[in-house]
Amino acid sequence: MATLEDAFDYTQPTQPFEEATQAQATQEESALITSHEKPVGKLVWKRGNQISDHDVFLDTPVTIGRHRSCDVQITSAVSSNRHCTITATIDRESLDYLVVCEDLSSNGTFWNSKKIGKGRSVILAHGDVVEIKKGYYFTYLQLTRRAGDKADASLLESKYQITETVLGKGTFAEIRLAYEKETQRQMAVKIMEKHNFSTNGTAGGGTNYIHEINLLRGIRHANIVRVHDVVETPRHVYIFMPLLRGGDLFDYIFDHERLDEDEAKFITYQVLLALKYLHDSGIAHRDLKPENTLLVSRAPYSQVMLTDFGMAKAAGQQELMKTMCGTFQYIAPEMISTGARPGETLETGYTTAVDCWSLGVMIYAMVSGMLPFSDEAGNPRVLFAQILSGHVDFSAPCWDTLSIECRSFIYNLLRIRPERRMDVEAAFRHPWIARDEQRLARLYAESVAASEAPSGAAPGTPVAGTLASGSVPVTPLSKPVAGHGNARRRVADDEDDEDDEDDDGIDEENAGAIGDRESDTVIIQDTAAPTAMGPPPAKRQRQHEQH
């Protein structure tokens, strides 16, 4: 059985990969695999007439401070025992190095003359200077450097400095670390090559960069990433956005195996706020998934933001969208048409209800570390059949620890018929959210205030990951679940049954339970326990773009 960790092998490409891009990524990955044995960078500093240096190895923090246990010991009176750390990691998405300086001091660590701030982090690029007051200047030198594209430098250098640090990449876009020169603020910049787009700005997989820019420019919401600036050159389009320190939700789920129900509820609450804003504005995201949900902070109960609006589309309340978009594991049943390919028109249309289905899959993944619909053989028809069946497996042991309200919430989002599916307004009324609404609102206000900026701009360490498909019965993210037993309970949407639920897609009287309605069919059948998968593949390359 496949785990979430493997699903990137079966993530729908928003664009097809070019052979040259694949070859380059393979070469870069090969170089990274052995990087534990050699330094990826070097810290160089001068004290008096003596020049010293210290190698930076992968996943080995370099600690600077007064304490004798520090890797680099300094004698400055204003230095803390552990003043700062320099850590190099491999970004799971871009397969490139990320070198991070974290400030641990009370007196301050300075990056390129700007104070970082205790508990905060910045990404170091080649040539950056880390300063500790009273005469200590550490220059970071990257030993594996990219050639970089200098063609558009003259059009950008007055306002921005774009580094060679790659935060993420897709076929038609690359995310890099950048600085705004006037403020020295770290940012993320999405770089798209124009030759990959048609005359109307549409890529091979249907992503429209002009459409994405126009949508993001008009959005103002605390849970949606906003565009800071757009620079267009003859060859490229540069979209500058806040650099979020927490990475994406997939990586957060992966690191924790699965999330506590209460934290998953808080994330769900924020996504609902964002979807309400979008849907009230007549916009469907159409590619909602953990990879497109970014965290402002790596701390628990962080503010989250939706991103990657290349597939979003404005749609009036009654307007039907007819283009097949989104990642296969998250697409709603009404988006499936036999033989359809990404970007093709379907026989029947769909509404903003597709986002609610995707949210149901996301919540299932958050609380269980599994995907409800997947296929290890990589056959879309098998996966589509699972989605169209509407069967949701709640038999894993983890579900016994989760509330019936949580399962009911997921079930009502994963209704096959869009008209029966719980919409955003009904979701706020569901007991899983409604009973906690005041506390969630308070946590939300505290989280947004802690981010220090409504736009979520916070310098730090972005981390990227990839969700991957599992199989039915599903298995967990990092290790197989033992002891499922032989009984697998499935909740099915009985398409032939006419129930008495409200028009908003939820039986409000019995919303807190599963199986308490005539249309909630519970099927018990004997099945084999999930088969454990081997270790995740070494190559983790996404077939979509972040940001």
C-alpha positions in Angstrom: 0.0 0.0 0.0 1.2 3.5 -0.8 1.6 6.2 1.8 1.1 9.9 1.5 4.9 10.2 1.2 4.7 8.5 -2.2 1.8 10.5 -3.7 4.1 12.9 -5.5 4.6 10.1 -8.0 1.0 10.4 -8.8 0.3 14.1 -8.4 -1.4 15.5 -11.5 1.1 17.6 -13.4 -0.2 21.1 -13.8 2.3 21.2 -16.6 4.3 18.4 -18.3 8.0 18.2 -17.5 10.5 18.8 -20.2 13.3 16.2 -20.6 16.0 18.8 -20.0 14.4 19.9 -16.8 14.2 16.3 -15.6 17.9 15.6 -16.5 19.0 18.7 -14.6 17.1 17.9 -11.5 18.5 14.3 -11.6 22.0 15.7 -11.7 21.4 18.1 -8.9 19.9 15.4 -6.8 22.8 13.1 -7.3 25.2 15.8 -6.1 23.0 16.3 -3.0 22.8 12.7 -1.9 26.5 12.5 -0.9 26.5 16.0 0.6 26.7 14.8 4.2 30.3 13.8 3.4 31.5 17.2 2.3 30.8 20.8 3.3 28.0 22.7 1.5 29.3 26.0 2.6 31.9 27.8 4.8 31.8 30.5 7.4 34.8 32.9 7.1 35.7 35.6 9.6 38.7 37.8 10.5 39.8 38.8 14.0 42.9 41.0 14.0 45.3 39.8 11.4 44.0 36.2 11.6 41.5 34.8 9.1 39.5 31.7 10.3 36.9 29.5 8.7 34.5 26.8 9.7 32.8 24.3 7.3 29.1 24.0 7.2 27.8 20.4 6.7 24.3 19.2 5.9 22.1 18.8 8.9 24.9 19.7 11.3 24.1 23.0 13.1 27.1 25.3 13.7 26.6 27.1 17.0 28.3 30.5 17.6 28.6 31.9 21.1 30.7 32.3 24.3 30.1 28.9 25.8 33.0 26.4 25.4 30.7 23.9 23.8 30.0 26.1 20.8 31.5 25.2 17.5 32.7 28.7 17.0 33.7 30.3 20.4 33.9 34.0 20.6 34.8 36.4 23.5 32.6 39.3 22.9 31.1 40.8 26.1 27.7 41.2 24.4 27.6 37.7 23.1 25.3 35.1 24.5 26.4 31.7 25.6 24.6 30.4 22.5 24.3 33.4 20.2 23.1 31.9 16.9 23.1 28.8 14.8 23.8 28.2 11.2 22.1 25.0 9.8 22.1 23.6 6.2 19.3 21.3 5.1 18.0 20.0 1.8 14.7 21.4 0.7 12.4 18.5 -0.2 10.8 20.3 -3.1 13.7 22.1 -4.9 16.3 19.5 -4.0 18.6 22.3 -3.2 20.4 23.5 0.0 18.7 25.9 2.4 21.2 27.5 4.9 19.5 29.2 7.8 20.8 31.5 10.5 18.6 31.5 13.7 19.1 34.2 16.3 19.2 32.8 19.8 20.5 35.9 21.6 19.1 38.7 23.6 21.5 41.3 22.4 20.9 40.6 18.7 22.4 38.9 15.7 22.6 41.0 12.6 22.2 39.8 9.0 23.6 42.2 6.4 23.4 45.0 9.1 19.8 44.2 9.9 18.8 42.7 13.2 17.2 39.3 12.9 15.5 39.1 16.3 15.5 36.4 18.9 13.7 33.3 17.9 13.6 34.4 14.2 15.5 33.1 11.2 16.8 34.2 7.9 18.0 32.2 4.9 21.7 32.9 4.0 22.8 33.4 0.4 26.3 33.4 -0.9 28.2 36.4 0.4 25.8 37.3 3.3 27.3 38.7 6.4 26.3 37.6 9.9 27.4 40.1 12.5 27.8 39.9 16.3 28.5 43.2 17.8 32.0 44.2 19.0 33.8 43.2 15.9 32.7 39.7 14.7 31.7 39.5 11.0 31.0 36.0 9.6 30.7 35.8 5.8 28.8 32.8 4.4 30.3 31.3 1.3 28.2 28.8 -0.7 30.5 26.1 -2.1 28.0 24.7 -4.6 26.7 27.7 -6.7 24.4 28.0 -9.6 25.3 30.0 -12.7 22.1 32.0 -12.5 20.3 33.9 -15.2 21.6 37.5 -15.5 19.5 38.4 -18.6 17.0 40.5 -16.7 19.3 41.8 -14.0 19.4 45.4 -15.2 15.6 45.6 -14.9 15.5 44.3 -11.4 18.7 45.5 -9.7 17.3 48.9 -8.7 14.7 47.3 -6.4 15.5 43.7 -5.8 18.3 41.2 -5.4 17.4 37.7 -6.5 19.6 35.0 -5.0 20.6 31.6 -6.3 18.8 29.9 -3.4 15.9 27.9 -4.9 12.9 27.4 -2.6 10.8 25.4 -5.0 10.4 24.6 -8.7 7.9 23.4 -11.2 8.1 23.0 -15.0 7.3 26.6 -15.8 8.2 28.4 -12.7 10.9 28.5 -10.0 10.7 30.0 -6.5 13.8 31.8 -5.3 14.9 33.8 -2.3 15.0 37.5 -2.9 15.7 40.7 -1.0 14.0 44.1 -1.3 17.0 46.4 -1.4 15.4 49.4 0.3 14.2 47.4 3.3 16.5 44.4 3.1 13.3 42.4 3.6 13.5 38.7 2.5 10.9 37.7 0.0 9.9 34.8 -2.2 9.9 35.4 -5.9 8.1 33.2 -8.5 10.0 33.4 -11.8 8.2 32.3 -14.9 9.7 32.1 -18.4 7.5 33.6 -21.0 8.5 31.2 -23.8 6.6 28.4 -21.9 3.3 30.3 -22.3 1.0 30.8 -25.2 0.1 34.3 -26.4 -2.8 34.5 -23.8 -0.5 33.6 -20.9 -1.6 30.0 -20.5 0.8 27.1 -19.9 0.5 23.6 -21.3 -1.3 22.4 -18.2 -3.8 25.2 -18.1 -2.1 27.5 -15.6 -2.6 31.1 -16.6 0.0 33.4 -15.1 -1.8 36.6 -16.1 -5.0 35.3 -14.5 -3.1 34.3 -11.3 -1.5 37.8 -11.0 -4.8 39.6 -11.6 -6.5 37.5 -9.0 -3.9 37.8 -6.3 -3.6 41.6 -6.8 -7.2 42.0 -5.9 -7.2 39.7 -2.9 -6.9 41.1 0.6 -7.3 38.5 3.3 -5.2 37.3 6.2 -5.4 33.7 5.1 -4.4 34.3 1.4 -0.9 35.1 0.2 -0.9 38.4 -1.5 1.3 39.8 -4.3 3.8 42.4 -3.2 5.0 43.3 -6.6 5.1 42.1 -10.2 8.0 42.8 -12.6 7.7 41.8 -16.3 10.7 41.6 -18.5 11.0 40.5 -22.2 11.9 37.0 -21.0 10.3 36.5 -17.6 7.6 37.4 -15.2 8.7 37.9 -11.6 6.0 37.7 -8.8 7.3 38.9 -5.5 5.4 37.6 -2.4 6.0 37.4 1.4 8.5 34.7 2.5 6.6 32.5 5.0 8.7 30.8 7.6 6.6 27.8 8.3 6.6 25.9 5.0 3.6 24.1 3.6 0.9 22.0 5.4 2.0 18.8 3.8 5.5 19.1 5.3 3.9 19.9 8.7 1.7 16.8 8.5 4.7 14.7 7.4 6.9 15.8 10.2 4.2 15.1 12.8 2.8 11.9 11.1 -0.6 13.3 11.8 -2.0 16.3 13.6 -3.9 16.6 16.9 -7.6 17.0 16.2 -7.8 20.4 17.8 -5.0 21.9 15.8 -6.5 20.4 12.6 -9.7 22.1 13.6 -7.9 25.4 13.9 -6.3 25.1 10.5 -9.7 24.1 9.0 -11.3 27.1 10.6 -8.8 29.4 8.8 -9.2 27.6 5.5 -12.9 28.1 5.8 -12.4 31.8 6.4 -10.3 32.0 3.2 -12.8 30.0 1.2 -15.7 32.1 2.5 -13.9 35.2 1.2 -13.2 33.6 -2.1 -16.6 32.1 -2.7 -18.3 35.3 -1.6 -16.2 37.0 -4.3 -17.3 34.4 -6.9 -13.9 32.7 -7.0 -13.2 28.9 -6.7 -9.6 27.9 -5.9 -9.9 24.6 -7.7 -6.5 23.3 -6.5 -6.9 23.3 -2.7 -4.4 20.9 -1.0 -1.9 20.8 1.8 1.0 21.8 -0.6 -0.9 25.0 -1.4 -1.6 25.8 2.2 1.4 27.7 3.8 2.2 28.2 7.4 3.4 31.6 8.7 5.2 29.9 11.6 6.5 26.4 12.4 5.0 26.7 15.9 1.7 24.9 16.6 -1.5 26.8 15.9 0.1 28.9 13.2 -1.7 31.3 10.9 -2.1 29.6 7.5 -2.4 31.1 4.0 -3.7 29.7 0.7 -1.5 30.1 -2.3 -1.1 29.0 -6.0 -4.1 30.5 -7.7 -3.0 29.5 -11.2 -6.0 27.3 -11.5 -8.5 29.5 -9.7 -11.4 30.8 -11.7 -14.1 33.4 -11.1 -17.6 32.0 -11.2 -20.9 33.5 -10.4 -23.2 31.6 -8.0 -24.9 29.8 -10.8 -22.0 29.6 -13.1 -20.5 26.3 -13.9 -16.8 25.8 -14.5 -16.0 23.2 -17.1 -12.2 22.7 -17.0 -10.6 19.8 -15.3 -8.1 21.2 -12.7 -6.5 20.3 -9.4 -4.5 17.4 -8.2 -6.2 14.0 -8.8 -6.3 12.9 -5.1 -8.2 16.0 -4.2 -10.6 16.5 -7.1 -14.3 16.3 -6.5 -16.4 13.6 -8.3 -18.1 16.2 -10.5 -14.7 17.2 -11.9 -14.1 13.7 -13.3 -14.9 12.8 -16.9 -13.7 9.7 -18.6 -10.7 10.4 -20.7 -10.4 14.0 -19.7 -7.0 15.5 -19.4 -5.9 18.6 -17.4 -7.1 21.7 -19.1 -9.8 19.9 -21.1 -13.5 20.8 -21.0 -15.8 18.4 -19.2 -19.2 17.3 -20.3 -20.8 18.7 -17.1 -19.8 21.8 -15.1 -19.2 22.3 -11.4 -19.3 25.0 -8.8 -17.4 26.2 -5.8 -18.5 23.0 -4.1 -15.3 21.4 -5.5 -13.3 23.3 -2.9 -15.4 21.9 -0.1 -14.6 18.3 -1.3 -10.9 19.1 -1.4 -11.1 20.5 2.1 -12.6 17.2 3.3 -9.7 15.3 1.8 -7.3 17.7 3.5 -8.9 17.3 6.9 -8.8 13.5 6.5 -5.1 13.7 5.8 -4.4 16.1 8.7 -6.0 13.9 11.4 -5.0 10.5 10.1 -1.8 11.1 8.1 -3.5 9.2 5.2 -5.3 9.9 2.0 -8.9 8.6 1.6 -8.6 8.1 -2.2 -5.5 6.8 -3.9 -4.0 4.1 -6.2 -0.6 2.7 -5.9 -0.6 1.4 -9.5 -0.8 4.9 -10.9 -4.0 4.2 -12.9 -6.3 7.3 -12.9 -9.3 5.2 -13.7 -8.9 3.2 -10.5 -8.5 6.4 -8.5 -11.5 8.0 -10.2 -13.6 4.9 -9.4 -12.7 5.3 -5.7 -13.7 8.9 -5.7 -16.9 8.3 -7.6 -17.9 5.5 -5.2 -17.7 8.0 -2.2 -16.5 5.3 0.1 -14.6 6.7 3.1 -12.5 4.4 5.3 -12.6 5.2 9.0 -11.3 1.8 10.2 -7.7 2.7 11.1 -7.0 2.8 14.9 -6.4 6.6 14.9 -10.1 7.1 14.1 -11.1 5.6 17.5 -9.3 8.6 19.1 -11.1 11.2 17.1 -14.5 12.7 17.8 -17.7 11.6 16.0 -18.2 15.3 15.1 -14.8 15.3 13.3 -15.8 12.2 11.3 -19.2 13.7 10.6 -17.6 16.9 9.4 -15.4 15.0 6.9 -18.2 12.9 5.7 -20.5 15.8 5.0 -17.7 17.4 2.9 -17.2 14.2 1.0 -20.7 13.9 -0.4 -20.8 12.7 -4.0 -23.6 15.0 -5.0 -22.5 18.7 -4.9 -26.0 19.8 -3.9 -25.9 17.5 -0.8 -22.3 18.5 0.1 -21.8 20.8 3.0 -20.8 24.3 1.8 -18.8 26.8 3.7 -21.7 28.5 5.5 -23.0 25.1 6.7 -19.5 24.1 7.8 -19.4 27.0 10.2 -22.7 25.8 11.6 -21.5 22.2 12.0 -21.0 21.2 15.7 -17.3 20.5 15.1 -16.8 24.2 14.4 -19.8 25.9 16.0 -19.2 24.6 19.5 -15.7 25.9 19.5 -16.3 29.1 17.5 -15.5 31.6 20.2 -12.2 29.9 21.2 -11.2 29.4 17.5 -11.9 33.1 16.9 -9.7 34.1 19.9 -6.9 31.8 18.8 -7.2 33.2 15.3 -6.8 36.8 16.5 -3.8 35.8 18.5 -2.2 34.0 15.6 -2.7 36.8 13.1 -1.3 39.3 15.7 1.7 37.1 16.3 2.6 37.1 12.6 3.5 40.8 12.9 2.0 41.7 9.5 -1.5 41.1 8.1 0.1 39.9 4.9 2.0 37.3 6.8 5.4 38.7 5.8 7.9 37.2 8.2 11.5 36.4 7.4 12.5 32.9 8.1 12.8 29.4 6.8 10.4 28.1 4.2 10.1 24.3 4.1 8.6 22.4 1.2 7.2 18.9 1.0 5.1 16.8 -1.3 1.9 14.9 -0.6 1.7 11.6 -2.2 -0.8 9.0 -2.9 -1.8 6.1 -0.8 -4.1 3.2 -1.6 -7.4 1.9 -0.2 -7.1 0.7 2.5 -4.9 3.7 3.3 -1.6 3.6 5.2 0.1 6.2 7.2 2.6 8.8 6.2 5.8 7.4 7.6 5.1 3.9 8.8 2.5 1.2 8.4 -0.4 1.0 10.9 -0.6 -2.4 12.6 -3.7 -4.0 14.0 -6.3 -2.5 11.7 -8.2 -5.8 12.2 -10.2 -7.4 9.4 -13.3 -5.2 9.6 -13.2 -2.1 7.4 -16.1 0.3 7.9 -17.1 2.4 4.9 -19.5 5.3 4.8 -21.1 5.5 1.5 -23.3 8.2 -0.1 -26.5 6.4 -1.1 -27.3 8.0 -4.4 -30.7 6.4 -4.6 -31.9 7.4 -1.2 -33.8 10.7 -0.7 -33.1 12.0 2.7 -34.6 14.9 4.6 -31.4 17.0 4.9 -31.4 20.7 4.5 -30.5 22.3 1.2 -27.1 23.3 2.6 -26.0 19.7 2.5 -26.0 18.8 6.2 -28.5 17.3 8.6 -28.1 19.8 11.3 -30.1 17.9 13.9 -27.9 14.8 13.6 -24.8 16.4 12.3 -22.7 15.1 15.2 -22.9 11.4 14.2 -22.2 9.1 11.4 -24.6 6.4 10.5 -27.6 8.0 12.3 -29.3 8.9 9.0 -31.2 6.8 6.6 -28.7 7.8 3.8 -25.6 7.0 5.9 -24.9 3.4 4.8 -22.3 1.6 6.9 -20.8 -1.5 5.2 -18.8 -4.1 7.1 -16.8 -6.5 5.1 -13.7 -8.6 5.6 -10.6 -7.2 4.0 -6.9 -7.8 4.3 -4.8 -5.5 6.5 -2.8 -2.8 4.7 0.5 -3.8 3.2 3.5 -1.9 4.5 5.4 0.0 1.9 9.2 0.3 1.7 11.1 3.6 2.4 10.0 6.6 0.5 11.8 7.1 -2.8 14.9 9.2 -2.8 13.7 11.5 -5.5 10.9 13.8 -4.4 10.2 16.0 -7.3 6.8 17.8 -7.5 4.9 18.1 -10.7 3.3 21.4 -9.7 4.4 24.8 -8.5 4.4 26.2 -5.1 3.3 29.8 -4.5 
